[in-house]
């Protein structure tokens, strides 16, 4: 991916999220859920930040589709000042 001209937040997403959730945020079928248009992303901001920083394990439902898996914690992102959602 050519990172010229993309925002710092987009670079952070590419570096830390796109490997699982894909560059377009659509995920990969039953393994990694989509982030696009879901209440997990657009809903409760506290829940989103908690999942991002603490990780998540078990079964969740996103857009009516169950996902069972593991998302590692990314607590180190709190220390990156460019990551402005905190």
MARBA-3410 file (N, C-alpha, C, O; in Angstrom, 1 decimal):
86
0.8,-1.2,0.0,0.0,0.0,0.0,0.9,1.2,0.0,1.8,1.3,0.8 ~ 0.6,2.2,-0.9,1.3,3.4,-0.9,0.7,4.4,0.2,-0.5,4.7,0.1 ~ 1.5,4.7,1.2,1.0,5.5,2.3,1.1,7.0,2.1,0.8,7.8,3.0 ~ 1.6,7.4,0.9,1.7,8.9,0.6,0.4,9.5,0.6,-0.5,9.0,-0.2 ~ 0.2,10.6,1.3,-1.1,11.3,1.2,-2.2,10.8,2.1,-3.3,11.3,2.0
-1.9,9.8,2.9,-3.0,9.3,3.8,-2.8,9.8,5.2,-1.7,10.2,5.6 ~ -3.9,9.9,6.0,-3.8,10.5,7.3,-3.1,9.6,8.3,-2.8,8.4,8.0 ~ -2.7,10.2,9.4,-2.0,9.4,10.4,-2.9,8.3,11.0,-2.4,7.2,11.2 ~ -4.2,8.6,11.1,-5.1,7.6,11.6,-5.2,6.4,10.6,-5.2,5.3,11.0 ~ -5.2,6.7,9.3,-5.2,5.7,8.3,-4.0,4.9,8.3,-4.0,3.6,8.2
-2.8,5.5,8.6,-1.6,4.8,8.7,-1.6,3.8,9.9,-1.1,2.7,9.9 ~ -2.2,4.3,11.0,-2.3,3.5,12.2,-3.2,2.3,11.9,-2.9,1.2,12.3 ~ -4.3,2.5,11.3,-5.2,1.4,10.9,-4.4,0.4,10.1,-4.5,-0.8,10.3 ~ -3.7,0.9,9.0,-3.0,0.0,8.2,-2.0,-0.9,8.9,-1.8,-2.1,8.7 ~ -1.3,-0.2,9.9,-0.2,-0.9,10.6,-0.7,-1.8,11.7,-0.1,-2.9,11.9
-1.9,-1.6,12.3,-2.3,-2.4,13.4,-3.6,-3.1,13.2,-3.9,-4.0,14.1 ~ -4.4,-2.8,12.2,-5.7,-3.4,12.1,-5.9,-4.2,10.8,-6.7,-5.2,10.7 ~ -5.3,-3.7,9.7,-5.7,-4.2,8.4,-5.3,-5.6,8.1,-5.8,-6.3,7.2 ~ -4.3,-6.1,8.9,-3.9,-7.5,8.7,-5.1,-8.5,8.9,-5.2,-9.5,8.2 ~ -5.9,-8.2,9.9,-7.1,-9.0,10.2,-8.3,-8.5,9.5,-9.1,-9.2,8.9
-8.6,-7.2,9.7,-9.9,-6.6,9.2,-9.8,-6.1,7.8,-10.8,-5.6,7.2 ~ -8.6,-6.3,7.1,-8.4,-5.9,5.7,-8.3,-4.4,5.5,-8.8,-3.7,6.3 ~ -7.7,-4.0,4.4,-7.5,-2.6,4.1,-8.8,-1.8,4.0,-8.9,-0.7,4.4 ~ -9.9,-2.5,3.6,-11.1,-1.8,3.4,-12.1,-2.0,4.6,-13.2,-1.5,4.6 ~ -11.6,-2.7,5.7,-12.4,-2.8,6.9,-13.5,-3.9,6.8,-14.3,-4.0,7.7
-13.5,-4.6,5.7,-14.6,-5.6,5.5,-14.4,-6.9,6.2,-15.3,-7.8,6.2 ~ -13.2,-7.2,6.8,-12.9,-8.4,7.4,-12.8,-9.6,6.5,-12.7,-9.4,5.2 ~ -12.8,-10.8,7.0,-12.6,-12.0,6.1,-13.6,-13.0,6.6,-13.3,-13.9,7.3 ~ -14.8,-13.0,6.1,-15.8,-14.0,6.3,-16.0,-14.3,7.8,-16.1,-13.3,8.6 ~ -16.0,-15.5,8.2,-16.3,-15.9,9.5,-15.1,-15.8,10.5,-15.2,-16.1,11.6
-14.0,-15.4,9.9,-12.8,-15.3,10.8,-12.6,-14.0,11.5,-12.4,-13.9,12.7 ~ -12.6,-12.9,10.7,-12.4,-11.6,11.2,-13.5,-10.7,10.8,-13.8,-10.6,9.6 ~ -14.3,-10.1,11.7,-15.5,-9.4,11.3,-15.2,-8.1,10.6,-14.2,-7.5,10.7 ~ -16.3,-7.7,9.9,-16.2,-6.4,9.3,-16.3,-5.3,10.3,-16.8,-5.5,11.4 ~ -15.7,-4.2,10.0,-15.8,-3.0,10.9,-16.7,-1.9,10.3,-16.9,-0.9,10.9
-17.1,-2.2,9.1,-17.8,-1.2,8.3,-19.3,-1.2,8.7,-20.0,-2.3,8.5 ~ -19.8,-0.1,9.1,-21.3,0.1,9.4,-21.8,-0.8,10.5,-23.0,-1.0,10.6 ~ -20.9,-1.2,11.4,-21.4,-2.1,12.6,-21.6,-1.2,13.8,-21.0,-0.2,14.0 ~ -22.5,-1.7,14.7,-22.7,-1.0,15.9,-21.5,-1.1,16.9,-21.4,-0.3,17.8 ~ -20.7,-2.1,16.6,-19.4,-2.2,17.4,-18.5,-1.0,17.1,-17.7,-0.6,18.0
-18.6,-0.5,15.9,-17.7,0.7,15.6,-18.5,2.0,15.7,-17.9,3.0,16.2 ~ -19.7,2.0,15.3,-20.5,3.2,15.3,-21.3,3.5,16.6,-21.8,4.6,16.8 ~ -21.4,2.4,17.4,-22.1,2.5,18.6,-21.3,3.1,19.8,-20.7,4.1,19.7 ~ -21.4,2.4,20.9,-20.8,2.8,22.2,-19.3,3.0,22.0,-18.5,2.0,21.9 ~ -18.8,4.2,22.1,-17.4,4.5,21.9,-16.5,3.8,23.0,-15.4,3.4,22.7
-17.1,3.8,24.2,-16.3,3.2,25.3,-16.1,1.7,25.0,-15.0,1.2,25.3 ~ -17.1,1.0,24.5,-16.9,-0.4,24.2,-15.9,-0.6,23.1,-15.0,-1.5,23.2 ~ -15.9,0.2,22.1,-14.9,0.1,21.0,-13.5,0.3,21.6,-12.6,-0.5,21.2 ~ -13.3,1.3,22.3,-11.9,1.6,22.9,-11.5,0.5,23.8,-10.3,0.1,23.9 ~ -12.5,0.0,24.7,-12.1,-1.1,25.6,-11.7,-2.4,24.8,-10.7,-3.0,25.1
-12.4,-2.7,23.7,-12.0,-3.9,22.9,-10.7,-3.6,22.3,-9.8,-4.5,22.2 ~ -10.4,-2.4,21.8,-9.2,-2.1,21.1,-8.0,-2.2,22.1,-7.0,-2.9,21.8 ~ -8.2,-1.7,23.3,-7.1,-1.7,24.3,-6.9,-3.0,25.1,-5.8,-3.3,25.4 ~ -8.0,-3.7,25.3,-8.0,-4.9,26.2,-8.1,-6.2,25.4,-7.9,-7.2,26.0 ~ -8.6,-6.1,24.2,-8.8,-7.3,23.4,-10.1,-7.9,23.7,-10.9,-7.4,24.5
-10.4,-9.0,23.0,-11.7,-9.7,23.1,-11.6,-11.1,22.8,-10.9,-11.5,21.8 ~ -12.2,-12.0,23.5,-12.2,-13.4,23.2,-13.6,-14.0,23.4,-14.3,-13.7,24.4 ~ -14.0,-14.9,22.5,-15.3,-15.6,22.6,-16.1,-15.3,21.4,-15.6,-14.8,20.4 ~ -17.4,-15.5,21.6,-18.3,-15.4,20.5,-19.1,-14.0,20.6,-19.6,-13.7,21.7 ~ -19.1,-13.3,19.5,-19.9,-12.0,19.4,-20.7,-12.1,18.1,-20.4,-12.9,17.2
-21.7,-11.3,18.0,-22.5,-11.2,16.8,-22.3,-9.8,16.2,-22.5,-8.8,16.9 ~ -22.0,-9.8,14.9,-21.9,-8.5,14.2,-22.7,-8.6,12.9,-22.5,-9.5,12.1 ~ -23.7,-7.7,12.8,-24.6,-7.7,11.7,-25.3,-9.0,11.5,-25.5,-9.5,10.3 ~ -25.6,-9.7,12.6,-26.4,-10.9,12.5,-25.5,-12.1,12.3,-26.0,-13.3,12.2 ~ -24.2,-12.0,12.2,-23.3,-13.1,11.9,-22.4,-13.4,13.1,-21.8,-12.4,13.6
-22.4,-14.6,13.6,-21.6,-14.9,14.8,-20.1,-15.0,14.4,-19.7,-15.5,13.3 ~ -19.2,-14.5,15.3,-17.8,-14.7,15.2,-17.3,-15.2,16.5,-17.5,-14.6,17.5 ~ -16.5,-16.2,16.4,-15.8,-16.8,17.6,-14.3,-16.7,17.3,-13.8,-17.3,16.4 ~ -13.7,-16.0,18.2,-12.3,-15.9,18.0,-11.6,-15.1,19.1,-12.1,-15.0,20.2 ~ -10.5,-14.5,18.7,-9.7,-13.8,19.6,-9.1,-12.5,18.9,-8.6,-12.6,17.8
-9.3,-11.4,19.6,-8.6,-10.2,19.1,-7.6,-9.8,20.2,-8.0,-9.6,21.4 ~ -6.3,-9.7,19.9,-5.4,-9.3,20.9,-5.5,-7.9,21.4,-6.1,-7.0,20.7 ~ -5.1,-7.6,22.6,-5.1,-6.3,23.1,-4.1,-5.4,22.4,-3.0,-5.9,21.9 ~ -4.4,-4.1,22.3,-3.5,-3.2,21.7,-3.2,-2.0,22.6,-3.3,-0.8,22.2 ~ -3.0,-2.3,23.9,-2.9,-1.3,24.9,-1.7,-0.3,24.6,-1.7,0.8,25.1
-0.7,-0.8,23.9,0.4,0.0,23.6,0.0,1.2,22.7,0.8,2.2,22.7 ~ -1.1,1.2,22.1,-1.6,2.3,21.3,-1.9,3.6,22.2,-1.9,4.7,21.6 ~ -2.1,3.4,23.4,-2.4,4.5,24.3,-1.2,5.5,24.4,-1.3,6.7,24.6 ~ 0.0,4.9,24.1,1.2,5.7,24.2,1.6,6.4,22.9,2.5,7.2,22.9 ~ 0.9,6.1,21.9,1.2,6.8,20.6,0.3,8.0,20.5,-0.9,7.9,20.2
0.9,9.2,20.6,0.2,10.4,20.6,-0.6,10.7,19.3,-1.6,11.4,19.4 ~ -0.1,10.2,18.2,-0.8,10.4,17.0,-2.1,9.7,16.9,-3.0,10.1,16.1 ~ -2.3,8.7,17.7,-3.6,8.0,17.7,-4.6,8.7,18.5,-4.7,8.5,19.7 ~ -5.4,9.6,17.9,-6.1,10.6,18.5,-7.5,10.2,19.0,-8.3,11.1,19.4 ~ -7.9,8.9,19.1,-9.2,8.6,19.6,-9.3,8.6,21.1,-10.4,8.4,21.6
-8.1,8.7,21.7,-8.1,8.6,23.2,-8.1,9.9,23.8,-8.1,10.0,25.1
END
